[in-house]
Amino acid sequence: MPTVPSSPTPNPHLHRRMAESFGVDPERYDRSRPPYPDAMIERIVALSPGTDFLDIGCGTGIEARQFLAAGRAVLGVEADPRMAGFARGTGLKVEVATFEAWEPAGRTFDAVVSGTAWHWVDPIAGAAKAARILRPAGVLAPFGHVYQLPPTVADALAAAYRRVVPDSPLNLGGPADGSILDGYQALYARAADGIREAGGFSEPELWRYDWKRSYTRDELLDLVSTSGGLSSLPPDRVAAVLADVGTAVDDLGGSVTLPYATWGLTATLTGVQSGESEGRGRHVRGSG
């Protein structure tokens, strides 16, 4: 899962310690992380040739429950047993492993999906493994959220984090210029490159959905506290950072509305002609 908005880290799959820090408080994670746009769920469901889905890095099961509600059968794979345990408690089937180490035991699927988690998977090895377990015309669909904090809140977060963790390479306040919403395209362009190099898939289609969500002060602090870079810190350091963020939100009247982008891509196993996606998100040309 992602850090709070910051410039995407090159080769994030090499930093698994951060990826496995999100299970510190799975209940908070599940309540604070938003679901995915319905149109995106519909898009992937329409592309899939069948109903059997494998969810890589399923976490607490946010997107898996959405696919279940859309009539799909979902098996989750999750590296963190704490997150997996929470997901099982909501009725999901989950096996504990990284995707690279997970054993399919002869099972195949109509879709391999991954919600805000594919960047923790080696992009070439992950795509190659997906190709081996997908049925003809099966779809690989990694996707994920990114949000943008108001400038004053982002600045307060960055300054507090630098004070509390001065030796961290992370910039939790976001990029100095430009939009982090646009910047996260790089994660999915990198995933598309991995799919091309692994081979066996159609040309990846990159897409984006834009939307907004409002947060009270406490809701925003919940969200920020679940992010990589903070989730691995001792509670007293997290509290110190959140105090400054809370003050910045108070200065804005006690609530904020965040713009979100949900980025993703779809690629279909080659050899069988597939239909064109009917999703309502923006298609991004030149995604390579």
Contacts in CASP RR format, 6 or more apart in sequence:
PFRMAT RR
TARGET T0000
AUTHOR 0000-0000-0000
METHOD contacts of the structure
MODEL  1
MPTVPSSPTPNPHLHRRMAESFGVDPERYDRSRPPYPDAMIERIVALSPG
TDFLDIGCGTGIEARQFLAAGRAVLGVEADPRMAGFARGTGLKVEVATFE
AWEPAGRTFDAVVSGTAWHWVDPIAGAAKAARILRPAGVLAPFGHVYQLP
PTVADALAAAYRRVVPDSPLNLGGPADGSILDGYQALYARAADGIREAGG
FSEPELWRYDWKRSYTRDELLDLVSTSGGLSSLPPDRVAAVLADVGTAVD
DLGGSVTLPYATWGLTATLTGVQSGESEGRGRHVRGSG
1 19 0 8 1.000
1 22 0 8 1.000
1 29 0 8 1.000
1 33 0 8 1.000
1 59 0 8 1.000
1 116 0 8 1.000
1 117 0 8 1.000
1 120 0 8 1.000
1 226 0 8 1.000
1 228 0 8 1.000
2 116 0 8 1.000
2 119 0 8 1.000
2 144 0 8 1.000
2 145 0 8 1.000
2 146 0 8 1.000
2 227 0 8 1.000
2 228 0 8 1.000
3 9 0 8 1.000
3 18 0 8 1.000
3 170 0 8 1.000
3 172 0 8 1.000
3 227 0 8 1.000
3 228 0 8 1.000
3 229 0 8 1.000
4 149 0 8 1.000
4 157 0 8 1.000
4 172 0 8 1.000
4 173 0 8 1.000
4 224 0 8 1.000
4 227 0 8 1.000
4 228 0 8 1.000
4 229 0 8 1.000
4 230 0 8 1.000
5 146 0 8 1.000
5 147 0 8 1.000
5 148 0 8 1.000
5 149 0 8 1.000
5 154 0 8 1.000
5 172 0 8 1.000
5 173 0 8 1.000
5 174 0 8 1.000
5 180 0 8 1.000
6 170 0 8 1.000
6 171 0 8 1.000
6 172 0 8 1.000
6 173 0 8 1.000
6 174 0 8 1.000
6 175 0 8 1.000
6 180 0 8 1.000
7 171 0 8 1.000
7 174 0 8 1.000
7 175 0 8 1.000
7 180 0 8 1.000
7 183 0 8 1.000
8 119 0 8 1.000
8 183 0 8 1.000
8 184 0 8 1.000
8 186 0 8 1.000
8 187 0 8 1.000
9 15 0 8 1.000
9 170 0 8 1.000
12 18 0 8 1.000
12 19 0 8 1.000
12 119 0 8 1.000
12 120 0 8 1.000
12 187 0 8 1.000
13 119 0 8 1.000
13 120 0 8 1.000
13 121 0 8 1.000
13 122 0 8 1.000
13 123 0 8 1.000
16 79 0 8 1.000
16 98 0 8 1.000
16 120 0 8 1.000
17 232 0 8 1.000
18 228 0 8 1.000
18 229 0 8 1.000
18 232 0 8 1.000
19 79 0 8 1.000
19 117 0 8 1.000
19 120 0 8 1.000
20 79 0 8 1.000
20 80 0 8 1.000
21 228 0 8 1.000
21 229 0 8 1.000
21 231 0 8 1.000
21 232 0 8 1.000
22 29 0 8 1.000
22 59 0 8 1.000
22 80 0 8 1.000
22 83 0 8 1.000
22 226 0 8 1.000
22 228 0 8 1.000
22 231 0 8 1.000
23 29 0 8 1.000
23 80 0 8 1.000
23 82 0 8 1.000
23 83 0 8 1.000
23 231 0 8 1.000
24 82 0 8 1.000
24 231 0 8 1.000
24 232 0 8 1.000
25 225 0 8 1.000
25 226 0 8 1.000
25 231 0 8 1.000
26 59 0 8 1.000
26 60 0 8 1.000
26 82 0 8 1.000
26 83 0 8 1.000
26 85 0 8 1.000
26 86 0 8 1.000
27 86 0 8 1.000
28 222 0 8 1.000
28 225 0 8 1.000
28 226 0 8 1.000
29 59 0 8 1.000
29 60 0 8 1.000
29 83 0 8 1.000
29 226 0 8 1.000
30 60 0 8 1.000
30 61 0 8 1.000
30 62 0 8 1.000
30 86 0 8 1.000
31 222 0 8 1.000
32 219 0 8 1.000
32 222 0 8 1.000
32 223 0 8 1.000
32 225 0 8 1.000
32 226 0 8 1.000
33 60 0 8 1.000
33 62 0 8 1.000
33 116 0 8 1.000
33 145 0 8 1.000
33 223 0 8 1.000
33 226 0 8 1.000
34 145 0 8 1.000
34 213 0 8 1.000
34 260 0 8 1.000
35 62 0 8 1.000
35 63 0 8 1.000
35 66 0 8 1.000
36 62 0 8 1.000
36 63 0 8 1.000
36 66 0 8 1.000
36 115 0 8 1.000
36 143 0 8 1.000
36 144 0 8 1.000
36 145 0 8 1.000
36 262 0 8 1.000
37 209 0 8 1.000
37 211 0 8 1.000
37 262 0 8 1.000
38 66 0 8 1.000
39 209 0 8 1.000
39 279 0 8 1.000
39 280 0 8 1.000
39 281 0 8 1.000
40 143 0 8 1.000
40 209 0 8 1.000
40 262 0 8 1.000
40 264 0 8 1.000
40 279 0 8 1.000
40 281 0 8 1.000
41 63 0 8 1.000
41 66 0 8 1.000
41 67 0 8 1.000
41 70 0 8 1.000
42 70 0 8 1.000
42 278 0 8 1.000
42 279 0 8 1.000
43 207 0 8 1.000
43 266 0 8 1.000
43 277 0 8 1.000
43 278 0 8 1.000
43 279 0 8 1.000
43 280 0 8 1.000
43 281 0 8 1.000
44 67 0 8 1.000
44 111 0 8 1.000
44 113 0 8 1.000
44 139 0 8 1.000
44 141 0 8 1.000
44 143 0 8 1.000
44 266 0 8 1.000
45 67 0 8 1.000
45 70 0 8 1.000
45 71 0 8 1.000
45 72 0 8 1.000
46 277 0 8 1.000
46 278 0 8 1.000
46 279 0 8 1.000
47 111 0 8 1.000
47 139 0 8 1.000
47 141 0 8 1.000
47 266 0 8 1.000
47 268 0 8 1.000
47 274 0 8 1.000
47 275 0 8 1.000
47 277 0 8 1.000
48 72 0 8 1.000
48 110 0 8 1.000
48 111 0 8 1.000
48 138 0 8 1.000
48 139 0 8 1.000
49 110 0 8 1.000
49 135 0 8 1.000
49 136 0 8 1.000
49 137 0 8 1.000
49 138 0 8 1.000
49 139 0 8 1.000
49 272 0 8 1.000
49 274 0 8 1.000
50 110 0 8 1.000
50 111 0 8 1.000
50 135 0 8 1.000
51 71 0 8 1.000
51 72 0 8 1.000
51 73 0 8 1.000
51 110 0 8 1.000
52 72 0 8 1.000
52 73 0 8 1.000
52 75 0 8 1.000
52 108 0 8 1.000
52 109 0 8 1.000
52 110 0 8 1.000
52 111 0 8 1.000
52 135 0 8 1.000
53 64 0 8 1.000
53 67 0 8 1.000
53 72 0 8 1.000
53 73 0 8 1.000
53 74 0 8 1.000
53 75 0 8 1.000
53 109 0 8 1.000
53 110 0 8 1.000
53 111 0 8 1.000
53 112 0 8 1.000
53 113 0 8 1.000
54 74 0 8 1.000
54 75 0 8 1.000
54 76 0 8 1.000
54 77 0 8 1.000
54 109 0 8 1.000
54 111 0 8 1.000
54 112 0 8 1.000
54 113 0 8 1.000
54 133 0 8 1.000
55 61 0 8 1.000
55 63 0 8 1.000
55 64 0 8 1.000
55 67 0 8 1.000
55 74 0 8 1.000
55 75 0 8 1.000
55 76 0 8 1.000
55 77 0 8 1.000
55 113 0 8 1.000
55 114 0 8 1.000
55 115 0 8 1.000
56 76 0 8 1.000
56 77 0 8 1.000
56 99 0 8 1.000
56 112 0 8 1.000
56 113 0 8 1.000
56 114 0 8 1.000
56 115 0 8 1.000
56 117 0 8 1.000
56 118 0 8 1.000
56 121 0 8 1.000
56 142 0 8 1.000
57 76 0 8 1.000
57 77 0 8 1.000
57 78 0 8 1.000
57 79 0 8 1.000
57 99 0 8 1.000
57 114 0 8 1.000
57 115 0 8 1.000
57 117 0 8 1.000
57 120 0 8 1.000
58 64 0 8 1.000
58 74 0 8 1.000
58 76 0 8 1.000
58 77 0 8 1.000
58 78 0 8 1.000
58 83 0 8 1.000
58 84 0 8 1.000
58 87 0 8 1.000
58 92 0 8 1.000
58 94 0 8 1.000
58 115 0 8 1.000
58 117 0 8 1.000
59 78 0 8 1.000
59 80 0 8 1.000
59 83 0 8 1.000
59 84 0 8 1.000
59 86 0 8 1.000
59 87 0 8 1.000
59 117 0 8 1.000
60 83 0 8 1.000
60 86 0 8 1.000
60 87 0 8 1.000
60 90 0 8 1.000
61 76 0 8 1.000
61 86 0 8 1.000
61 87 0 8 1.000
61 90 0 8 1.000
61 92 0 8 1.000
61 94 0 8 1.000
62 115 0 8 1.000
63 113 0 8 1.000
63 115 0 8 1.000
64 74 0 8 1.000
64 76 0 8 1.000
64 87 0 8 1.000
64 92 0 8 1.000
65 90 0 8 1.000
65 92 0 8 1.000
67 74 0 8 1.000
67 113 0 8 1.000
68 74 0 8 1.000
68 92 0 8 1.000
72 111 0 8 1.000
74 92 0 8 1.000
74 93 0 8 1.000
75 93 0 8 1.000
75 94 0 8 1.000
75 95 0 8 1.000
75 107 0 8 1.000
75 109 0 8 1.000
76 87 0 8 1.000
76 92 0 8 1.000
76 93 0 8 1.000
76 94 0 8 1.000
76 95 0 8 1.000
77 94 0 8 1.000
77 95 0 8 1.000
77 97 0 8 1.000
77 98 0 8 1.000
77 99 0 8 1.000
77 102 0 8 1.000
78 84 0 8 1.000
78 87 0 8 1.000
78 94 0 8 1.000
78 95 0 8 1.000
78 96 0 8 1.000
78 97 0 8 1.000
79 96 0 8 1.000
79 97 0 8 1.000
79 98 0 8 1.000
79 120 0 8 1.000
80 96 0 8 1.000
81 96 0 8 1.000
84 94 0 8 1.000
84 95 0 8 1.000
84 96 0 8 1.000
85 94 0 8 1.000
87 94 0 8 1.000
88 94 0 8 1.000
95 102 0 8 1.000
97 103 0 8 1.000
98 121 0 8 1.000
99 121 0 8 1.000
99 126 0 8 1.000
99 129 0 8 1.000
100 121 0 8 1.000
100 122 0 8 1.000
100 125 0 8 1.000
100 126 0 8 1.000
100 129 0 8 1.000
104 132 0 8 1.000
104 133 0 8 1.000
106 133 0 8 1.000
107 133 0 8 1.000
108 133 0 8 1.000
108 134 0 8 1.000
108 135 0 8 1.000
109 133 0 8 1.000
109 134 0 8 1.000
109 135 0 8 1.000
109 138 0 8 1.000
110 134 0 8 1.000
110 135 0 8 1.000
110 138 0 8 1.000
110 139 0 8 1.000
111 134 0 8 1.000
111 138 0 8 1.000
111 139 0 8 1.000
111 140 0 8 1.000
111 141 0 8 1.000
112 130 0 8 1.000
112 133 0 8 1.000
112 134 0 8 1.000
112 139 0 8 1.000
112 140 0 8 1.000
112 141 0 8 1.000
113 141 0 8 1.000
113 142 0 8 1.000
113 143 0 8 1.000
114 121 0 8 1.000
114 141 0 8 1.000
114 142 0 8 1.000
114 143 0 8 1.000
115 142 0 8 1.000
115 143 0 8 1.000
115 144 0 8 1.000
116 143 0 8 1.000
116 144 0 8 1.000
116 145 0 8 1.000
117 142 0 8 1.000
118 142 0 8 1.000
118 143 0 8 1.000
118 191 0 8 1.000
119 187 0 8 1.000
119 190 0 8 1.000
119 191 0 8 1.000
123 190 0 8 1.000
123 191 0 8 1.000
123 193 0 8 1.000
123 194 0 8 1.000
123 195 0 8 1.000
123 197 0 8 1.000
124 194 0 8 1.000
124 197 0 8 1.000
124 198 0 8 1.000
125 198 0 8 1.000
126 198 0 8 1.000
127 140 0 8 1.000
127 191 0 8 1.000
127 194 0 8 1.000
127 195 0 8 1.000
127 197 0 8 1.000
127 198 0 8 1.000
127 199 0 8 1.000
127 201 0 8 1.000
127 267 0 8 1.000
128 198 0 8 1.000
128 199 0 8 1.000
130 140 0 8 1.000
131 140 0 8 1.000
131 198 0 8 1.000
131 199 0 8 1.000
131 200 0 8 1.000
131 201 0 8 1.000
131 269 0 8 1.000
134 140 0 8 1.000
134 269 0 8 1.000
135 269 0 8 1.000
136 269 0 8 1.000
136 271 0 8 1.000
136 272 0 8 1.000
137 268 0 8 1.000
137 269 0 8 1.000
137 271 0 8 1.000
137 272 0 8 1.000
137 273 0 8 1.000
137 274 0 8 1.000
138 268 0 8 1.000
138 269 0 8 1.000
138 274 0 8 1.000
139 266 0 8 1.000
139 267 0 8 1.000
139 268 0 8 1.000
139 269 0 8 1.000
139 274 0 8 1.000
140 195 0 8 1.000
140 201 0 8 1.000
140 266 0 8 1.000
140 267 0 8 1.000
140 268 0 8 1.000
141 264 0 8 1.000
141 265 0 8 1.000
141 266 0 8 1.000
141 267 0 8 1.000
142 188 0 8 1.000
142 191 0 8 1.000
142 264 0 8 1.000
142 265 0 8 1.000
143 188 0 8 1.000
143 262 0 8 1.000
143 263 0 8 1.000
143 264 0 8 1.000
143 265 0 8 1.000
144 184 0 8 1.000
144 262 0 8 1.000
144 263 0 8 1.000
144 264 0 8 1.000
145 260 0 8 1.000
145 261 0 8 1.000
145 262 0 8 1.000
146 180 0 8 1.000
146 181 0 8 1.000
146 183 0 8 1.000
146 184 0 8 1.000
146 260 0 8 1.000
146 261 0 8 1.000
146 263 0 8 1.000
147 181 0 8 1.000
147 213 0 8 1.000
147 258 0 8 1.000
147 259 0 8 1.000
147 260 0 8 1.000
147 261 0 8 1.000
148 154 0 8 1.000
148 179 0 8 1.000
148 180 0 8 1.000
148 181 0 8 1.000
148 258 0 8 1.000
148 259 0 8 1.000
148 260 0 8 1.000
149 157 0 8 1.000
149 173 0 8 1.000
149 174 0 8 1.000
149 256 0 8 1.000
149 258 0 8 1.000
150 248 0 8 1.000
150 252 0 8 1.000
150 256 0 8 1.000
152 248 0 8 1.000
152 251 0 8 1.000
152 252 0 8 1.000
153 220 0 8 1.000
153 245 0 8 1.000
153 248 0 8 1.000
153 249 0 8 1.000
153 252 0 8 1.000
153 256 0 8 1.000
154 173 0 8 1.000
154 174 0 8 1.000
155 173 0 8 1.000
155 248 0 8 1.000
156 244 0 8 1.000
156 245 0 8 1.000
156 246 0 8 1.000
156 247 0 8 1.000
156 248 0 8 1.000
157 172 0 8 1.000
157 173 0 8 1.000
157 224 0 8 1.000
157 241 0 8 1.000
157 244 0 8 1.000
157 245 0 8 1.000
157 248 0 8 1.000
158 171 0 8 1.000
158 172 0 8 1.000
158 173 0 8 1.000
158 174 0 8 1.000
159 244 0 8 1.000
160 240 0 8 1.000
160 241 0 8 1.000
160 243 0 8 1.000
160 244 0 8 1.000
160 245 0 8 1.000
161 168 0 8 1.000
161 170 0 8 1.000
161 172 0 8 1.000
161 173 0 8 1.000
161 229 0 8 1.000
161 230 0 8 1.000
161 241 0 8 1.000
162 168 0 8 1.000
163 240 0 8 1.000
164 233 0 8 1.000
164 237 0 8 1.000
164 240 0 8 1.000
164 241 0 8 1.000
165 229 0 8 1.000
165 233 0 8 1.000
165 237 0 8 1.000
168 229 0 8 1.000
170 229 0 8 1.000
172 227 0 8 1.000
172 229 0 8 1.000
172 230 0 8 1.000
174 180 0 8 1.000
175 183 0 8 1.000
181 210 0 8 1.000
181 259 0 8 1.000
181 260 0 8 1.000
181 261 0 8 1.000
182 261 0 8 1.000
184 261 0 8 1.000
184 263 0 8 1.000
185 206 0 8 1.000
185 208 0 8 1.000
185 263 0 8 1.000
185 284 0 8 1.000
185 287 0 8 1.000
187 263 0 8 1.000
188 206 0 8 1.000
188 263 0 8 1.000
188 264 0 8 1.000
188 265 0 8 1.000
188 287 0 8 1.000
189 206 0 8 1.000
189 287 0 8 1.000
189 288 0 8 1.000
191 204 0 8 1.000
191 265 0 8 1.000
192 204 0 8 1.000
192 206 0 8 1.000
192 265 0 8 1.000
192 267 0 8 1.000
192 287 0 8 1.000
192 288 0 8 1.000
193 288 0 8 1.000
195 201 0 8 1.000
195 204 0 8 1.000
195 265 0 8 1.000
195 267 0 8 1.000
196 203 0 8 1.000
196 204 0 8 1.000
200 269 0 8 1.000
200 270 0 8 1.000
201 267 0 8 1.000
201 268 0 8 1.000
201 269 0 8 1.000
201 270 0 8 1.000
202 267 0 8 1.000
202 268 0 8 1.000
202 269 0 8 1.000
202 270 0 8 1.000
202 274 0 8 1.000
203 267 0 8 1.000
204 265 0 8 1.000
204 266 0 8 1.000
204 267 0 8 1.000
204 287 0 8 1.000
204 288 0 8 1.000
205 265 0 8 1.000
205 266 0 8 1.000
205 267 0 8 1.000
205 277 0 8 1.000
205 283 0 8 1.000
205 287 0 8 1.000
206 263 0 8 1.000
206 264 0 8 1.000
206 265 0 8 1.000
206 283 0 8 1.000
206 284 0 8 1.000
206 286 0 8 1.000
206 287 0 8 1.000
206 288 0 8 1.000
207 263 0 8 1.000
207 264 0 8 1.000
207 265 0 8 1.000
207 266 0 8 1.000
207 277 0 8 1.000
207 279 0 8 1.000
207 281 0 8 1.000
207 282 0 8 1.000
207 283 0 8 1.000
207 284 0 8 1.000
208 261 0 8 1.000
208 262 0 8 1.000
208 263 0 8 1.000
208 264 0 8 1.000
208 281 0 8 1.000
208 282 0 8 1.000
208 284 0 8 1.000
209 261 0 8 1.000
209 262 0 8 1.000
209 280 0 8 1.000
209 281 0 8 1.000
209 282 0 8 1.000
210 259 0 8 1.000
210 260 0 8 1.000
210 261 0 8 1.000
210 282 0 8 1.000
211 259 0 8 1.000
211 260 0 8 1.000
211 262 0 8 1.000
212 257 0 8 1.000
212 258 0 8 1.000
212 259 0 8 1.000
212 260 0 8 1.000
213 257 0 8 1.000
213 258 0 8 1.000
213 260 0 8 1.000
214 255 0 8 1.000
214 256 0 8 1.000
214 257 0 8 1.000
214 258 0 8 1.000
215 223 0 8 1.000
215 255 0 8 1.000
215 256 0 8 1.000
215 257 0 8 1.000
215 258 0 8 1.000
216 254 0 8 1.000
216 255 0 8 1.000
217 246 0 8 1.000
217 249 0 8 1.000
217 250 0 8 1.000
217 254 0 8 1.000
217 255 0 8 1.000
220 245 0 8 1.000
220 246 0 8 1.000
220 249 0 8 1.000
220 256 0 8 1.000
220 258 0 8 1.000
221 242 0 8 1.000
221 245 0 8 1.000
221 246 0 8 1.000
221 249 0 8 1.000
224 230 0 8 1.000
224 241 0 8 1.000
224 242 0 8 1.000
224 245 0 8 1.000
225 231 0 8 1.000
225 238 0 8 1.000
225 242 0 8 1.000
230 238 0 8 1.000
230 241 0 8 1.000
233 241 0 8 1.000
249 255 0 8 1.000
249 256 0 8 1.000
265 287 0 8 1.000
266 277 0 8 1.000
268 274 0 8 1.000
END
